[in-house]
Amino acid sequence: MGLLGILVGLGLLVLFAFRGWSVLLLAPFAALVAALFGGEPLLANLTQIFMVNAAAFLAQFFPIFLLGAVFGKLMDDSGAVASVAAFMARRLGQRHVILAVMLAGAMVTYGGVSLFVAFFVIVPMARSLFRAAAIPRRLIPAAIVLGTSTFTMSALPGTPSIQNAIPMPFFGTTPFAAPGLGIIASLIMVGAGLWWLRRAEAAARRAGEGYGEDMEGATERAVDDELVREYATTAREFDPAEIRHGRRGEMSAPVVSAILPLAVVVAVNLVMSLLVLPRLDVSYLSEQRFGGTSLAAVAGVWSVSTALGAAIVTTIFLNWARLPSLRQTMDAGANASVLPALSVASLVGFGAVIAALPAFETVRDWVLAIEGGPLVSLAVATNILAALTGSASGGLTIALDALGQTYVEIAARNAIDLALMHRVAVIGSGTLDILPHNGAVVSLLAICGLTHRDSYLDIVMVGIVTSLLALVAVIALGSALGSF
């Protein structure tokens, strides 16, 4: 009955989340259903397992949610994101429209701007470019996904995404784990994704397809759509409802003022991870008042948080005149971080209850017995859980909460670098999470005024297939050569 309870709990979570129910309600309910089937005490599972683990996730990662959302909103209201997008459009022009859209998305998300902020700014720019170049608008979502939700989320070394931060406390790694393998994975994703999109563009031109007709007001309706909001806040770290709050400046940010904060995120993250933190005396962390922890457990979060904080200060300093209401903008960013953080924390609580059930031993044994070795089984586990939850961060945290310590022990026995484990886990979480019910997919299609029938095949090819190819390459190279 315990194993049946796990399946029923997961089924309820997936079914009702797909129908737009709030994860804040679904996750504890589904967890209690699983505990009930397993004959476990319900209230103890709710307060001592679900809530404790959800709170632990918030305690560890909320600074990244908060600072990332505030930074994204500042970049949006100051016109910096729009300036970066316009810069790429001017530089590459009509001859390289798809590349321009992809690079604009990649630049702002690798620089720490929240995904949904990027969506709302880049989509109008992409529409203009695609229309002028007579490229079908159905390819816009795939071009944006390639730039914002593949290599800059999971593979490129130093990315400040929450997905890249989650394995750090489990494995004692940094945001720059396995940099060589991450770069190779990024090149595979970009190369394969651009090949597919250029192929699709050429086929459309031969067929005389043209741009098509825009759906008027789609972006505005997406902001107000409660169903889109529920999907979006589970998938990523920014609540779309806050897009309209705050006040945008009337002047466009100079490109230098727009790009410099993005560069600060990368530079400060690198310096903190590789130079500053390793040289600090942090023996005080072993004291009970600091949680009896170690630098390895907090260094990654400290690096990313410091980088985002420095970028916030830089953005305000460079764009002071273009931020007409700084308080409103920062309040909107802070508010935008709350619901996504709580949603992912609820998924973590659900996973903790499942992992604590005696029947989960069967699931753990099955995962660890997958042929191909620990890297393959880790990739499968993160893929499956990200697919079921529709959330890379939620699926990744559930997998590592349940199996992280086991994989640390396996890595020690088999002399596997934990940096390699980190990179495999992150790339694995960013593949099958892009299924039809994924919040980023649903939201992006709504913003573009398109449907799954119009654009989902191309999203699969650039978001799932390219990531799977990169994941296979990383596992193969890592198994043969180790981490580099």
C-alpha positions in Angstrom: 0.0 0.0 0.0 2.9 2.4 0.7 4.2 2.2 -2.9 0.6 2.7 -4.2 0.3 5.7 -1.9 3.5 7.2 -3.5 2.0 6.7 -7.0 -1.4 8.1 -6.0 0.2 11.2 -4.3 2.3 11.9 -7.4 -0.7 11.3 -9.7 -2.8 13.8 -7.7 0.0 16.4 -7.7 0.6 16.1 -11.5 -3.1 15.9 -12.4 -4.4 18.9 -10.5 -1.2 21.0 -11.1 -1.8 20.5 -14.8 -5.4 21.9 -14.3 -4.0 25.0 -12.6 -4.5 24.3 -8.9 -2.1 26.0 -6.5 0.9 23.9 -5.5 0.6 25.5 -2.1 -2.5 23.5 -1.5 -1.7 20.5 -3.7 1.7 19.6 -2.3 0.7 19.1 1.4 -2.6 17.4 0.3 -0.8 14.9 -2.0 1.8 14.3 0.7 -0.8 13.5 3.3 -2.6 11.1 0.8 0.7 9.2 0.3 1.3 9.1 4.1 -2.3 7.8 4.6 -1.9 5.0 2.2 1.4 4.1 3.9 -0.2 4.0 7.3 1.9 6.8 8.6 0.8 9.5 11.1 -0.6 12.4 9.2 -0.1 15.4 11.5 3.5 14.3 12.2 4.2 14.1 8.5 2.7 17.5 8.0 4.4 19.5 10.8 7.6 17.5 11.3 8.6 16.5 7.8 6.7 18.6 5.2 6.9 21.9 7.0 10.4 21.4 8.4 11.9 20.6 5.0 9.9 23.3 3.2 11.2 25.8 5.7 14.8 24.5 5.3 14.6 25.1 1.6 13.4 28.7 2.1 16.1 29.3 4.7 18.7 28.1 2.3 17.6 29.5 -1.1 15.2 32.4 -0.5 18.1 35.0 -0.7 18.6 33.9 -4.3 14.9 34.1 -5.1 14.6 37.5 -3.5 17.7 39.2 -4.9 17.2 37.6 -8.4 13.6 39.0 -8.6 14.6 42.5 -7.3 17.5 42.6 -9.8 15.2 41.5 -12.7 12.6 44.1 -11.8 15.3 46.9 -11.6 16.7 45.9 -15.0 13.2 45.9 -16.5 12.0 49.2 -15.1 15.2 51.0 -15.9 14.9 49.8 -19.6 18.2 47.9 -19.3 16.7 44.6 -20.6 15.0 46.3 -23.5 18.3 48.1 -24.3 20.2 44.8 -24.4 17.5 43.3 -26.7 17.7 46.4 -29.0 21.5 46.2 -29.0 21.4 42.6 -30.2 18.8 43.5 -32.9 20.9 46.4 -34.2 24.1 44.4 -34.3 22.7 41.3 -36.0 19.8 42.7 -38.0 17.4 40.9 -40.3 20.1 38.5 -41.6 20.4 36.8 -38.2 17.1 37.3 -36.5 16.9 34.0 -34.7 20.5 34.4 -33.5 19.7 37.9 -32.2 16.7 36.8 -30.2 18.6 33.8 -28.8 21.6 35.9 -27.8 19.5 38.6 -26.2 17.7 36.0 -24.0 21.0 34.3 -23.2 22.8 37.5 -22.2 20.1 38.7 -19.8 19.4 35.3 -18.2 23.1 34.4 -17.8 23.5 37.9 -16.2 20.9 37.0 -13.6 17.7 38.6 -14.9 14.6 36.5 -14.0 13.1 34.4 -16.8 9.7 36.0 -17.0 11.1 39.5 -17.0 13.1 38.5 -20.1 10.0 37.0 -21.7 7.9 40.1 -21.4 10.6 42.3 -22.9 12.1 40.0 -25.6 8.8 38.8 -27.0 7.8 42.2 -28.4 11.3 42.7 -29.9 11.2 39.2 -31.4 7.8 39.9 -33.0 9.2 43.0 -34.7 12.3 41.3 -36.0 10.5 38.1 -37.2 7.8 40.2 -38.9 10.4 42.3 -40.8 12.3 39.2 -41.8 9.1 37.3 -42.8 10.0 34.4 -40.4 6.9 32.5 -39.0 6.0 33.8 -35.6 5.4 30.2 -34.4 9.3 29.9 -34.2 9.5 32.8 -31.6 8.9 30.6 -28.5 11.6 28.1 -29.5 14.2 30.8 -30.2 13.5 32.4 -26.8 13.6 29.0 -25.0 16.9 28.2 -26.6 18.4 31.4 -25.3 16.8 31.5 -21.8 15.9 28.0 -20.7 18.7 25.7 -21.8 22.4 26.3 -21.6 22.2 29.5 -19.5 20.0 27.7 -17.0 21.9 24.4 -16.6 25.2 24.2 -18.4 27.1 27.4 -18.7 29.6 27.7 -15.8 28.7 30.3 -13.2 25.1 30.8 -14.2 23.2 32.3 -11.2 20.1 30.3 -11.9 18.4 28.6 -8.9 18.8 25.3 -10.6 22.6 25.7 -10.7 22.6 26.7 -7.0 20.5 23.8 -5.6 23.2 21.1 -5.8 25.9 23.2 -4.1 24.9 22.5 -0.5 24.5 18.8 -1.2 27.8 18.4 -3.1 29.9 21.2 -1.6 30.4 22.6 -5.1 30.5 26.1 -6.7 28.4 27.7 -9.5 31.4 26.9 -11.7 31.3 23.1 -11.2 32.8 21.2 -14.1 33.4 24.3 -16.3 34.9 22.5 -19.3 32.0 20.0 -19.5 29.5 22.8 -19.0 31.0 24.8 -21.9 30.9 21.7 -24.1 27.3 21.0 -23.1 26.4 24.7 -23.9 28.0 24.5 -27.4 26.0 21.3 -28.1 22.7 22.9 -27.0 23.4 26.1 -29.0 24.7 24.4 -32.1 21.9 21.8 -32.3 19.2 24.3 -31.4 20.3 26.9 -34.0 20.6 24.1 -36.6 17.0 23.1 -36.0 15.6 26.6 -36.1 17.5 27.5 -39.2 16.2 24.3 -40.8 12.7 25.2 -39.8 13.1 28.8 -41.1 14.4 27.5 -44.5 11.5 25.1 -44.8 9.0 27.8 -44.0 10.5 30.1 -46.6 10.3 27.4 -49.3 6.7 26.9 -48.4 6.0 30.6 -48.6 4.6 30.6 -45.0 5.4 34.1 -44.0 5.1 35.7 -40.5 1.4 35.1 -39.9 -1.1 37.2 -37.9 -0.4 38.3 -34.4 -3.0 37.8 -31.7 -3.7 41.3 -30.4 -3.3 41.9 -26.7 -1.9 38.4 -25.9 0.9 39.8 -23.7 -1.5 41.9 -21.7 -3.9 39.0 -21.2 -1.1 36.7 -20.1 -0.2 39.1 -17.2 -3.8 38.9 -15.9 -4.3 35.2 -16.5 -4.5 33.4 -13.1 -3.9 30.0 -14.7 -0.7 31.3 -16.3 0.4 32.7 -13.0 -0.1 29.3 -11.2 2.0 27.6 -13.9 4.7 30.3 -13.9 5.3 30.5 -10.2 6.0 26.8 -9.9 8.4 26.8 -12.8 10.6 29.8 -12.2 11.5 32.5 -9.7 9.4 35.5 -10.6 5.6 36.1 -10.2 4.3 37.5 -13.5 1.6 39.4 -11.6 4.3 41.9 -10.5 5.3 42.8 -14.0 2.9 45.7 -14.1 3.8 47.0 -10.6 6.6 49.5 -10.1 7.2 52.2 -12.6 9.2 52.1 -15.8 11.4 55.0 -16.8 10.7 56.9 -20.0 14.3 57.0 -21.2 16.1 54.0 -22.6 19.2 52.9 -20.8 22.5 53.2 -22.7 23.8 49.9 -23.7 26.9 50.1 -21.4 24.6 50.8 -18.4 22.5 47.9 -19.4 25.3 45.4 -19.9 27.5 46.3 -17.0 25.2 44.9 -14.2 25.1 41.6 -16.1 28.9 41.5 -16.3 29.0 42.3 -12.5 27.0 39.2 -11.7 29.4 36.9 -13.6 32.5 38.6 -12.4 31.6 38.9 -8.7 30.3 35.3 -8.7 33.6 34.1 -10.1 35.7 36.1 -7.7 33.7 35.1 -4.7 33.7 31.4 -5.7 37.3 31.0 -6.6 39.3 33.7 -4.8 37.5 35.3 -1.8 35.6 32.6 0.0 38.3 29.9 -0.1 40.7 32.4 1.6 38.3 33.4 4.4 38.5 32.0 8.0 35.0 30.8 8.5 35.7 28.4 11.4 32.8 30.2 13.3 30.4 28.4 11.0 30.8 25.2 13.1 29.2 27.0 16.1 25.7 26.0 16.9 24.3 29.5 16.5 25.3 29.4 12.8 23.8 26.0 12.4 26.9 23.9 12.9 27.6 24.0 9.1 30.6 24.4 6.9 31.8 26.7 4.1 31.1 24.0 1.5 27.5 24.0 2.4 26.9 27.7 2.1 29.7 29.0 -0.3 27.6 28.6 -3.4 24.6 30.5 -2.0 26.9 33.2 -0.6 28.6 33.6 -4.0 25.4 34.0 -6.0 23.8 36.2 -3.4 26.8 38.5 -3.2 26.9 38.7 -7.0 23.2 39.6 -7.3 23.5 42.1 -4.5 26.4 43.8 -6.2 24.5 43.9 -9.5 21.5 45.5 -7.8 23.7 48.3 -6.4 25.4 48.7 -9.8 22.0 48.9 -11.6 20.7 51.6 -9.2 23.9 53.6 -9.5 24.0 53.5 -13.3 20.3 54.0 -13.9 19.2 56.2 -11.0 17.6 58.8 -13.4 15.7 56.0 -15.2 14.1 54.6 -12.1 11.2 57.0 -11.4 10.0 55.2 -8.3 12.8 53.1 -6.8 10.8 52.0 -3.8 7.9 50.7 -5.9 10.2 48.9 -8.3 12.1 47.1 -5.5 8.9 46.3 -3.6 7.5 44.8 -6.8 10.6 42.7 -7.2 10.6 41.5 -3.6 6.9 40.6 -3.8 7.5 38.7 -7.1 9.9 36.4 -5.3 7.5 35.1 -2.6 5.0 32.9 -4.4 7.6 31.1 -6.6 9.8 30.4 -3.5 6.9 29.1 -1.5 5.7 27.0 -4.4 9.0 25.3 -4.9 9.4 24.9 -1.1 6.0 23.1 -1.1 7.2 20.7 -3.7 10.3 20.1 -1.6 8.1 19.4 1.4 6.1 16.9 -0.6 9.3 15.2 -1.7 10.5 15.0 1.8 7.3 13.2 3.0 7.6 10.7 0.1 11.3 10.1 0.8 10.5 9.4 4.5 7.9 6.7 3.7 9.2 3.1 4.3 8.0 2.2 0.8 10.4 4.7 -0.8 13.2 2.3 -0.1 11.9 0.3 -3.1 12.0 3.4 -5.3 15.5 4.3 -4.1 16.8 0.8 -4.8 15.2 0.9 -8.3 16.9 4.2 -9.1 20.3 3.1 -7.9 20.0 -0.2 -9.8 19.6 1.6 -13.2 22.3 0.3 -15.6 25.0 2.7 -16.7 26.4 3.7 -13.3 25.6 6.5 -10.8 25.8 9.3 -13.3 23.1 7.7 -15.5 20.9 6.9 -12.5 21.2 10.5 -11.2 20.3 11.9 -14.6 17.3 9.6 -14.8 16.1 10.5 -11.3 16.3 14.3 -11.9 14.7 13.9 -15.4 11.7 12.0 -14.1 11.1 14.2 -11.1 11.4 17.4 -13.1 9.0 16.0 -15.7 6.4 15.0 -13.1 6.5 18.3 -11.2 6.9 20.4 -14.3 9.7 22.2 -12.4 13.4 21.8 -12.8 14.1 23.3 -9.4 11.4 21.4 -7.7 12.3 18.1 -9.3 16.1 18.6 -8.6 15.6 19.5 -5.0 13.3 16.5 -4.4 15.8 14.2 -6.0 18.8 15.5 -4.0 16.9 15.7 -0.8 16.0 12.0 -1.2 19.2 10.7 -2.8 21.9 13.4 -2.5 23.7 11.9 0.5 23.6 8.5 -1.2 25.2 9.9 -4.3 27.9 11.6 -2.2 28.8 8.2 -0.7 28.8 6.5 -4.1 31.0 9.3 -5.5 33.5 8.8 -2.6 33.6 5.0 -3.2 34.0 5.3 -7.0 36.3 8.3 -7.0 33.8 10.4 -8.9 34.3 14.2 -8.7 31.2 15.8 -7.1 31.5 18.7 -9.6 30.6 16.2 -12.3 27.7 15.0 -10.2 26.6 18.6 -9.9 26.7 19.3 -13.6 24.9 16.1 -14.5 22.1 16.7 -12.0 21.5 20.3 -13.2 21.5 19.4 -16.9 19.3 16.4 -16.1 16.7 18.6 -14.3 16.5 21.0 -17.3 15.5 18.4 -20.0 12.1 16.8 -19.4 10.9 19.7 -17.3 10.0 21.3 -20.6 6.9 19.1 -21.1 3.6 20.7 -22.1 2.5 21.4 -18.5 5.8 23.3 -17.6 5.0 26.8 -16.4 7.6 28.5 -18.5 6.2 26.8 -21.7 2.6 27.7 -20.9 3.5 31.2 -20.0 5.7 31.9 -23.0 3.1 30.5 -25.4 0.4 32.7 -23.7 2.6 35.8 -24.0 3.3 35.1 -27.6 -0.4 34.4 -28.4 0.4 30.9 -29.6 -0.7 27.4 -28.8 1.1 24.1 -28.1 -0.1 23.0 -31.6 1.7 26.0 -33.2 5.0 25.9 -31.5 5.6 23.0 -29.1 7.4 20.7 -31.5 10.1 23.3 -32.1 10.3 23.9 -28.3 10.8 20.1 -27.8 13.6 20.1 -30.4 15.6 23.0 -29.0 14.7 22.5 -25.3 14.5 18.8 -24.7 16.4 17.1 -27.5 19.4 19.4 -27.4 19.6 19.1 -23.6 19.5 15.3 -23.8 22.3 15.3 -26.4 24.4 17.5 -24.1 23.6 15.4 -21.1 24.7 12.2 -22.9 27.9 13.9 -24.0 28.7 15.1 -20.4 28.0 11.7 -19.0 30.2 10.0 -21.6 33.1 12.5 -21.3 32.8 12.6 -17.5 32.9 8.8 -17.3 35.9 8.6 -19.6 37.9 11.7 -18.5 36.5 12.8 -15.2 35.5 16.3 -14.4 37.2 19.2 -16.1 
